[in-house]
Amino acid sequence: MQYFSHRRIAVVPQETQAALTTPLTWLFAFAVGVIIVNLTAAQPLAGPVARALHMPPALAGLVAMLPQLGYALGMLFLVPLADLFENRRLTVATLALCALALGMAAVAPRAWWLLLAVCLAGTTSCAIQVLVPLAAAMARPEHRGSAVGNVMSGVMLGILLSRPFASLVEGAWGWRACYGVLGVADAVLAAALWLALPTRHPLAHVPYRALIASLAVLWRDEIVLRRHAISAAIMMAAFSAFWTGIALRLVQAPFALDSRGLAWFALAGVAGTIVAPLAGKAGDRGYGTVGMPVAHVVMSLGVVLAGVAGAGWLGVDIARHPYAALGMLVVAAIVIDAGAIGDQTLGRRAVNMLDPAARSRLNGLFVGVFFIGGGMGAVATGGAWAAAGWTGVCVLCLGLCTLAFAGDLWARRRGAG
């Protein structure tokens, strides 16, 4: 389906048929994993940055929020350019600007300078959503789910590793070093991608204003996009709620973990990323319809286990068996991550099977919606924790998983593929 009048669109006969080799797949996964850290590493840095730059406590949250806001702006205004300009040049230019913005953050003398820099870094981190559709375009249609799943493993690894990375670097060398390391990493990555990526010219050439206007049309017309984006947003909300709340729970008795212990716990969740390529292969073999509710149920079971291990559900005395309870929380984290990653990978595969000429815009909409869900989940965690502690957080997560399951069932009955 094309979303522009024929007088305003020029269609290139076919996509560049560059093969997605195994080394390129690993490069894509590594690249998106590095870039996503720009967004999520800011959360543990908010306190140290606010103290160093004398920011009022009420404004400290901006350090973590503005990269996310910038990313949303990038989704809306920069990612559509991938359907207009050659993808390799666009990716490298965006990453170079991101490295420059992170360098500005590393040397920022005042709070307003740093806030502007991290917002710009978040905006240009949307290069991820140029790389993912590019990988999908290079893969054969029958292997597209596997390709997207393998690349998305990098995203989830980056999200899960970003918090321990930021905590450890900040503790050893300070918060400026963290931004500096990220800036250097993005600059090196830009050079590597320039050398390794093939050129890809988009299928459609249209005015930029028409590209932006088409986003609303895509959302209205693509039922598959709406179904998977909403499901991913709800699951991302539950994922964010768990990882926001678990940091509050683990510092309490009987666990009493310090920042290093929290970092090691976060590393345990990395095991859940193995689900991404498996979910992609399941989608390629036609099991996407079954895989979505399975992902929702898996995540629900992880949340129940987290309630047992963290709040003593089912009469478990965690005070008498703290190490066993901590082990169960680790397993719960892995299961929860697996459910969220499975849902998201199947959704990305389905979205990337839609109109090739609009692939970058479709990905931008998908990711923008589920990031909104993640932000809402993190915000809701504060109220759930204040109301009922860890039990409140787990009930919130269970409610979200149930909502995702019911919403997907309703969408499938209405014919959303």
C-alpha positions in Angstrom: 0.0 0.0 0.0 1.3 3.4 -1.0 0.4 6.5 1.1 1.0 9.3 -1.4 -0.6 10.6 -4.6 1.0 9.2 -7.8 1.9 12.8 -8.9 4.1 13.2 -5.8 5.8 9.9 -5.6 8.6 8.3 -7.5 9.2 4.6 -6.9 12.5 2.9 -7.3 12.0 -0.5 -9.1 13.4 -2.6 -6.2 15.4 -2.5 -3.0 19.1 -2.9 -3.0 19.6 -6.7 -2.9 22.6 -6.8 -0.5 22.7 -10.1 1.4 22.5 -10.0 5.2 25.5 -12.1 6.2 26.2 -13.4 9.6 29.0 -10.9 10.3 26.7 -8.0 9.2 24.0 -9.4 11.5 26.4 -9.3 14.4 27.5 -5.8 13.5 23.8 -4.6 13.4 23.1 -6.2 16.8 26.3 -4.7 18.3 25.5 -1.3 16.8 22.0 -1.0 18.1 23.1 -2.4 21.5 25.7 0.4 21.8 23.3 3.2 20.7 20.5 2.2 23.0 22.7 2.7 26.0 22.6 6.5 25.2 19.0 6.5 26.3 18.9 4.2 29.3 22.3 4.8 31.0 21.1 8.2 32.1 18.8 6.8 34.8 21.5 5.9 37.4 23.4 9.1 36.5 20.6 11.5 37.3 21.5 11.9 41.0 25.3 12.4 40.5 24.7 14.9 37.6 22.1 16.9 39.6 24.4 17.2 42.6 27.5 18.1 40.5 25.7 20.8 38.5 23.6 22.1 41.5 20.2 21.2 39.9 17.1 21.4 42.1 15.9 18.0 43.2 12.7 18.5 41.3 14.6 18.9 38.0 17.0 15.9 38.5 14.6 13.6 36.6 15.1 15.7 33.5 18.6 14.0 33.1 16.9 10.7 32.5 13.7 12.0 30.8 15.1 14.3 28.1 17.0 11.5 26.2 13.7 9.7 26.0 11.9 12.8 24.9 14.6 13.5 22.3 14.3 9.9 21.1 10.6 10.4 20.6 11.3 13.6 18.5 13.8 11.6 16.5 11.2 8.9 15.8 8.8 11.6 14.5 11.1 13.9 12.5 14.3 12.0 11.7 13.4 8.4 11.2 11.1 9.1 8.2 14.1 10.5 6.4 15.2 6.9 5.9 12.4 6.5 3.4 13.8 9.6 1.6 17.6 9.5 1.8 20.3 6.8 1.3 20.4 4.8 4.5 24.2 4.4 5.1 24.9 8.1 4.9 21.9 9.0 7.0 23.0 6.5 9.7 26.6 7.6 9.9 25.7 11.3 9.9 23.2 10.8 12.7 25.6 8.8 14.8 28.4 11.4 14.3 26.0 14.1 15.6 25.1 11.8 18.5 28.8 11.4 19.4 29.3 15.2 19.3 26.2 15.7 21.6 27.6 13.2 24.1 30.9 14.9 24.0 29.1 18.2 24.9 27.4 16.4 27.8 30.8 15.1 29.1 32.2 18.7 29.3 29.0 20.6 30.2 29.8 23.4 32.7 26.2 24.2 33.4 22.9 22.3 33.8 21.2 23.8 30.8 24.1 22.8 28.6 24.0 19.2 29.7 20.2 19.0 29.4 20.4 20.3 25.8 23.2 17.9 25.0 21.4 14.7 26.3 18.2 15.7 24.5 20.2 16.0 21.3 21.9 12.7 22.0 18.6 11.0 22.5 17.2 12.5 19.3 20.1 11.3 17.2 20.1 7.9 18.8 17.1 7.2 16.6 19.8 5.8 14.2 18.7 2.5 15.7 15.4 2.7 13.8 17.3 3.3 10.5 19.5 0.2 11.1 16.7 -2.2 12.1 14.6 -1.7 8.9 17.9 -1.8 6.8 18.7 -5.2 8.3 15.1 -6.3 7.6 15.4 -5.1 4.0 18.6 -7.0 3.4 17.2 -10.3 4.8 15.2 -12.7 2.7 11.5 -12.5 3.5 11.4 -16.1 4.8 14.2 -15.2 7.2 13.2 -11.7 8.1 11.8 -12.6 11.5 15.1 -14.3 12.5 17.1 -11.3 11.2 15.0 -8.9 13.2 15.2 -11.1 16.3 18.9 -11.3 16.1 19.3 -7.6 15.7 16.8 -6.9 18.5 18.9 -9.1 20.8 21.4 -6.3 20.7 18.8 -3.7 21.7 17.6 -5.7 24.7 21.2 -6.5 25.7 22.0 -2.8 25.6 19.0 -1.9 27.7 19.8 -4.5 30.3 23.5 -3.7 30.4 23.2 0.1 30.4 22.3 0.5 34.1 25.2 -1.7 35.4 27.5 0.0 32.9 26.6 3.5 34.0 26.7 2.6 37.7 30.2 1.0 37.5 31.7 3.7 35.3 30.3 6.5 37.4 31.5 4.9 40.6 35.0 4.5 39.2 35.6 7.6 37.2 32.6 9.9 37.5 29.5 10.7 35.4 31.5 12.8 32.9 33.5 9.7 32.0 30.3 7.8 31.3 29.2 10.3 28.7 32.7 10.5 27.3 33.0 6.8 26.8 29.6 6.7 25.1 30.6 9.5 22.8 33.8 7.8 21.7 31.9 4.5 21.2 29.4 6.2 18.9 32.2 7.9 16.9 34.0 4.6 16.4 30.8 2.9 15.5 30.0 5.5 12.9 33.3 4.8 11.2 32.8 1.1 11.3 29.3 1.3 9.8 30.6 3.6 7.1 33.0 0.9 6.0 30.8 -2.1 6.5 27.2 -1.1 5.5 26.0 -1.4 1.9 24.2 1.5 0.3 20.4 1.4 0.3 18.3 3.8 -1.6 14.6 4.0 -0.4 11.8 2.8 -2.6 9.9 6.0 -2.5 11.0 9.7 -3.0 8.4 12.1 -1.6 8.4 15.6 -0.1 9.4 15.6 3.6 6.1 17.2 4.6 4.2 14.3 2.9 6.4 11.8 4.8 5.4 13.3 8.1 1.8 13.6 7.2 1.7 10.0 6.2 2.5 8.8 9.7 -1.2 9.5 10.8 -2.4 7.6 7.7 -0.2 4.6 8.4 -1.5 4.4 11.9 -5.0 4.6 10.7 -4.8 2.1 7.9 -2.3 -0.5 9.2 -4.3 -2.7 11.6 -1.3 -5.0 12.1 0.8 -2.1 13.1 -1.8 -0.9 15.7 -2.2 -4.4 17.1 1.5 -5.1 17.7 2.5 -1.6 18.7 -0.2 -1.5 21.4 0.7 -4.9 22.7 4.4 -4.0 22.8 3.6 -0.8 24.6 1.6 -2.6 27.3 4.3 -5.3 27.7 7.0 -2.6 27.8 5.1 -0.8 30.6 5.1 -4.0 32.6 8.8 -4.5 31.8 9.7 -1.0 33.0 7.5 -1.3 36.1 9.4 -4.5 37.1 12.9 -3.1 36.6 12.0 0.3 38.2 10.4 -1.4 41.2 13.0 -4.2 41.7 15.7 -1.6 42.4 13.6 -0.3 45.3 12.9 -3.9 46.6 16.4 -5.2 46.5 17.9 -2.5 48.7 15.5 -3.5 51.5 15.7 -6.5 53.9 16.3 -9.3 53.6 18.4 -8.6 50.4 20.0 -5.2 51.2 22.0 -5.1 48.0 24.3 -2.1 47.3 24.8 -0.5 43.9 27.3 -3.2 42.8 24.9 -5.9 43.8 22.1 -4.2 41.9 24.4 -4.1 38.8 25.1 -7.8 39.1 21.4 -8.5 39.4 20.7 -6.5 36.3 23.2 -8.6 34.4 21.3 -11.7 35.2 18.3 -10.5 33.1 20.5 -10.6 30.0 19.8 -14.3 29.7 16.3 -13.5 28.6 17.6 -12.0 25.3 18.1 -15.6 23.9 14.3 -15.5 23.2 14.6 -12.8 20.5 16.1 -15.0 17.7 13.9 -17.9 18.8 10.8 -15.7 18.6 11.9 -14.5 15.2 12.2 -18.0 13.9 8.8 -18.9 15.3 7.3 -16.0 13.4 9.0 -17.1 10.2 7.5 -20.5 10.5 4.0 -19.1 11.0 3.7 -19.4 14.7 3.4 -15.6 15.4 -0.3 -15.8 16.2 0.3 -18.4 18.9 3.6 -16.8 20.0 2.0 -13.5 21.1 -0.3 -15.0 23.9 2.5 -17.4 24.9 4.8 -14.4 25.5 2.0 -12.7 27.6 1.5 -15.9 29.7 5.3 -16.4 30.2 5.7 -12.8 31.5 2.7 -13.3 33.8 4.3 -16.4 35.3 7.5 -14.4 35.8 5.6 -11.7 37.7 3.9 -14.3 39.9 7.3 -15.8 40.8 8.6 -12.3 41.5 5.7 -11.8 43.9 6.5 -15.1 45.7 10.2 -14.3 46.0 9.9 -10.6 46.8 6.6 -10.3 48.7 6.1 -13.8 50.2 3.1 -14.7 48.1 1.8 -18.2 48.7 3.1 -18.1 52.3 6.8 -18.2 51.4 8.9 -16.9 54.3 11.6 -15.0 52.4 13.2 -13.7 55.6 14.3 -17.3 56.5 15.6 -18.1 53.0 16.9 -14.9 51.6 19.4 -16.5 49.2 16.7 -18.8 47.7 14.4 -15.8 47.4 17.1 -13.8 45.6 17.7 -16.8 43.2 14.0 -16.9 42.5 14.0 -13.2 41.7 16.8 -13.7 39.2 14.8 -16.4 37.5 11.8 -14.2 37.5 13.8 -11.4 35.9 14.9 -13.7 33.1 11.4 -15.0 32.5 9.9 -11.5 32.5 12.6 -10.3 30.0 11.9 -13.3 27.8 8.2 -12.5 27.7 8.7 -8.9 26.8 11.4 -9.6 24.2 9.3 -12.4 22.6 6.3 -10.1 22.2 8.4 -7.2 20.8 10.3 -9.4 18.4 7.1 -11.0 16.9 5.7 -7.5 16.6 8.7 -6.1 14.8 8.7 -9.0 12.4 5.0 -8.4 11.5 5.6 -4.7 11.1 8.6 -5.3 8.8 6.5 -7.5 6.6 4.3 -4.6 5.7 4.8 -1.9 3.0 8.6 -1.9 2.1 8.4 1.7 0.9 7.2 2.8 4.4 9.3 0.4 6.5 11.3 3.1 8.4 8.1 5.1 9.2 6.3 1.9 10.3 9.3 1.0 12.6 9.3 4.6 13.9 5.7 4.4 14.9 6.0 1.0 16.4 9.0 2.0 18.6 7.6 5.4 19.5 4.4 3.8 20.8 6.1 1.1 22.9 8.6 3.6 24.4 5.6 5.7 25.5 4.3 2.5 27.2 7.6 2.1 28.9 7.6 5.6 30.2 4.0 5.2 31.5 4.9 2.0 33.2 7.9 3.6 35.0 5.7 6.5 36.2 2.9 4.2 37.4 5.5 2.2 39.4 5.9 5.1 41.9 2.2 5.1 42.7 2.0 1.3 43.0 5.1 1.2 45.3 3.7 4.0 47.5 0.4 2.2 47.8 1.5 -1.4 48.4 5.2 -1.8 48.0 6.5 -4.7 46.0 3.1 -6.3 46.0 1.6 -3.2 44.4 4.3 -3.3 41.7 3.7 -7.0 41.0 -0.1 -6.5 40.8 0.5 -3.6 38.4 2.6 -5.9 36.2 0.1 -8.7 36.3 -2.7 -6.3 35.3 -0.7 -5.1 32.4 0.1 -8.6 31.2 -3.6 -9.5 31.4 -4.5 -6.4 29.5 -2.0 -7.3 26.7 -3.4 -10.9 26.5 -7.0 -9.7 26.4 -6.2 -6.9 23.9 -4.4 -9.3 21.5 -7.2 -11.8 21.7 -9.8 -9.1 20.9 -7.7 -7.8 18.0 -7.3 -11.3 16.5 -11.0 -11.9 16.7 -11.5 -8.6 14.8 -9.2 -9.9 12.1 -5.9 -8.0 12.9 -3.2 -10.3 11.5 
